[in-house]
Amino acid sequence: MRLTLAAVGLDAAVVPVEVGTDGSLAVPGDGNAAGWWKDTAMPGSRRGSVVIAGHLDTRRGAAVFAPLVRAKPGDVVTVATVSGTVDYRVRAVTVRRGSALPIEFTTTTGPPRLVLVTCIGPYREGSGYRDRLYIDAAPAPGPSR
């Protein structure tokens, strides 16, 4: 899988991930790849949320989802899979306090959506970033490729 958000220069590999043993959404250890939470919908599904998470930074510098801080409503996110390519249009960019993934972003029912997640806000040594940045996108009009 591959994810691009051309408006901010994001182009990344996406690998499947699971929920961590502590209940948190896992992200790939490699700061250059994003992780699709495989318990959510598949990209292009007609129902439910597709959740993809990635690191903002690593000890070495910016990571895969660092460009998301520049995303704006209206930007197009493209997800390419072995089944084809699906475009989503960003509806909202929000910051929420805490690391818990909001339940409305993890549903496997309801309208289709893409949710991109990364850390943001003040960094606290030992516990990480306080907040999360969420990009909420809906399927863009037109046929999938």
C-alpha positions, 0 to 999 in steps of 0.5 A: 500500500502507498499513501500520497498527499501531494499538496504537502509533499507526503509519499509513504509506504503503508504497512498493516499494524495492530493494536499494541498490548497496552491498547494503543494504536501501533505504528511501524518502528520505521519512521519512514512508513505509515501503518494501516490499522488492519482492524479498520476498513480497507481503503476503498471500502463502502463503509467504515473508517480506514485508519492510518497512523505514522510518526511525526518525528524520530530522534533523528528528525522528521518522520513520515507524517511530519508533512501532515501539519501543513494539510488543509481541507480540500487537499486530496489524499491518494491511497494505492493498493493492489486493488487500485487507487482511491482518492479522498478529500480532506474534510477536517484537520483537528488536534485533540488532547490525549492519545486515545483514538476517538471511537468515531474514527474506528467504526467499521460501519457508517459512511466511508472515511479515511483518518490519518493520525500522528502525534503533535503538541508538547513533548513530554520526556518519558510519555511522548507527545500530549496530543494527536493530529487527525486528518479526516477525509471522505472519498473524493467524487469520481471513479476509483482507479 
